[in-house]
Amino acid sequence: MKKEKKAISPQEAAELYSLSVGTLANLRCKKQGPKYYCVGRKVLYFVDDLEAWIKRNLVLTMDSLSEESRWGR
């Protein structure tokens, strides 16, 4: 039975979510972006933390709003 990975490297996170490794590094440097963990010199992300961060960055478009809220009714 293969155990599913719970923590992944920045390279794996970048590949999985179509992000750049450099973008993740810049976000870590600025203390922004998804939560991460340092184990020795290794950086790890939990998939749940990455997905929660992505969901917190929702951008609503006009198409995603209902007709009523668009016109203030």
ABEGO torsion letter per residue (X at the ends): XBBBBABBBAAAAAAAAGBBAAAAAAAAAAGBEBBBBBBEABBBBBAAAAAAAAAAABBBBAAABBAAAAAGX
